Amino acid sequence: MFGKYYRQIDDKNRVVVPPKLLQELGKEFYITIGIDKNLVLRTVSSFKNEN
């Protein structure tokens, strides 16, 4: 799952994740900081395989 999604932070410092991504990520996932200070969303298994 790859792609760019432009999101904004609301007044309570929250980011809305598109429903399509939530379905693919599952109930638990990791958010990390990637190259160029982008946020990267990873499934639990993907995160554990890289670390």
C-alpha positions in Angstrom: 0.0 0.0 0.0 1.7 3.2 -1.2 0.5 6.7 -1.9 0.4 10.2 -0.8 -2.4 11.7 1.2 -2.4 15.3 2.2 -4.0 15.8 5.6 -4.3 18.6 8.0 -4.2 18.7 11.8 -7.4 19.9 13.4 -7.8 22.2 16.4 -7.3 19.3 18.8 -4.0 18.2 17.0 -5.7 15.2 15.4 -5.3 13.8 11.9 -8.1 12.0 10.1 -6.9 8.8 8.4 -8.9 7.9 5.3 -11.2 4.9 5.8 -9.6 3.0 3.0 -6.3 3.1 4.8 -7.8 2.1 8.1 -9.3 -1.0 6.5 -5.9 -2.0 5.2 -4.0 -1.2 8.4 -6.3 -2.9 10.8 -7.1 -1.9 14.4 -3.5 -1.4 15.4 -0.8 0.2 13.4 2.4 2.3 13.8 3.0 5.9 12.7 6.7 6.7 12.2 8.6 9.7 10.7 10.1 8.8 7.4 12.4 10.5 4.9 11.8 14.2 4.5 9.9 14.2 7.8 6.8 12.6 6.3 4.5 10.4 8.4 4.6 6.8 7.5 1.8 4.4 8.5 2.8 0.8 8.9 1.0 -2.4 9.9 2.2 -4.1 13.0 3.8 -7.0 11.0 5.5 -4.6 8.6 6.9 -2.6 11.5 8.2 -5.6 13.4 9.8 -7.0 10.2 11.9 -3.9 9.6 13.1 -3.5 13.2 
